[in-house]
């Protein structure tokens, strides 16, 4: 049972939880931890349904960018919290968080064949966490930036 696993396997569990979720799979998204508190979320082959709707027909939709940022920044915060969980000998399965605010600045149409949202935890506290990131196309052009605030729910001991 996942709740009984030691915290030291938590990075694997986070990646599996994100990548195996029905939402991530339905959107064609995969996540990779770059370093503690830094995550990349990939959209390698956008579908026709993920493109257009106001911008150029070959650009991915702003809603797609929004859920990419929500996932990348949120995962980065969980990743940053792992040392604190491990120090307190708490299970990752008892930790949760929710997005309170996500502010996105769209800089240019997100055109291309693959995209990467990078999320970095800026501060991950016991009640609130802050993160930022950017969305890049396959050429490395920054198409959008984001910053957000998450409410953190720590397990009771």
SULPE-V114371 format. One record per residue. N is the residue number from 1. SS is DSSP state (~ for helix, > for strand, _ for the rest). PSI is psi in whole degrees, -180 to 180 (* if undefined). Layout:
N/SS/PSI + N/SS/PSI
This chain:
1/_/134 + 2/~/-34 + 3/~/-25 + 4/~/-5 + 5/_/144 + 6/_/154 + 7/~/-26 + 8/~/-18 + 9/~/7 + 10/~/-42 + 11/~/-40 + 12/~/-44 + 13/~/-39 + 14/~/-51 + 15/~/-46 + 16/~/-42 + 17/~/-43 + 18/~/-53 + 19/~/-25 + 20/_/0 + 21/_/143 + 22/~/-36 + 23/~/-51 + 24/~/-43 + 25/~/-41 + 26/~/-30 + 27/~/-8 + 28/_/30 + 29/>/144 + 30/>/149 + 31/>/148 + 32/>/135 + 33/>/126 + 34/>/-47 + 35/>/170 + 36/_/122 + 37/_/7 + 38/>/128 + 39/>/146 + 40/>/132 + 41/>/125 + 42/>/140 + 43/>/98 + 44/_/-25 + 45/_/83 + 46/_/140 + 47/_/167 + 48/~/-37 + 49/~/-20 + 50/~/0 + 51/>/159 + 52/_/-148 + 53/_/48 + 54/_/-37 + 55/_/-164 + 56/_/145 + 57/_/-21 + 58/_/0 + 59/>/148 + 60/>/149 + 61/_/149 + 62/~/-31 + 63/~/-37 + 64/~/-44 + 65/~/-40 + 66/~/-49 + 67/~/-23 + 68/~/-44 + 69/~/-42 + 70/~/-43 + 71/~/-46 + 72/~/-46 + 73/~/-40 + 74/~/-44 + 75/~/-40 + 76/~/-38 + 77/~/-45 + 78/~/-45 + 79/~/-40 + 80/~/-26 + 81/~/-14 + 82/~/-45 + 83/~/-38 + 84/~/-41 + 85/~/-46 + 86/~/-43 + 87/~/-36 + 88/_/-1 + 89/_/43 + 90/_/148 + 91/_/139 + 92/~/-32 + 93/~/-17 + 94/~/0 + 95/_/142 + 96/>/167 + 97/>/158 + 98/>/150 + 99/>/127 + 100/>/-38 + 101/>/137 + 102/>/113 + 103/>/119 + 104/>/135 + 105/>/116 + 106/>/114 + 107/_/-34 + 108/_/156 + 109/_/134 + 110/_/81 + 111/>/140 + 112/_/-175 + 113/_/-13 + 114/_/154 + 115/>/154 + 116/>/124 + 117/>/123 + 118/>/130 + 119/>/138 + 120/>/127 + 121/>/128 + 122/>/-42 + 123/>/126 + 124/>/97 + 125/_/-174 + 126/_/-17 + 127/_/-30 + 128/>/146 + 129/>/152 + 130/>/142 + 131/>/162 + 132/>/167 + 133/>/-179 + 134/>/155 + 135/>/127 + 136/>/144 + 137/>/-179 + 138/_/-18 + 139/_/-8 + 140/_/8 + 141/_/134 + 142/>/117 + 143/>/-26 + 144/>/157 + 145/>/160 + 146/>/155 + 147/>/150 + 148/>/168 + 149/>/135 + 150/>/144 + 151/>/129 + 152/>/136 + 153/>/105 + 154/_/146 + 155/_/151 + 156/_/138 + 157/_/*
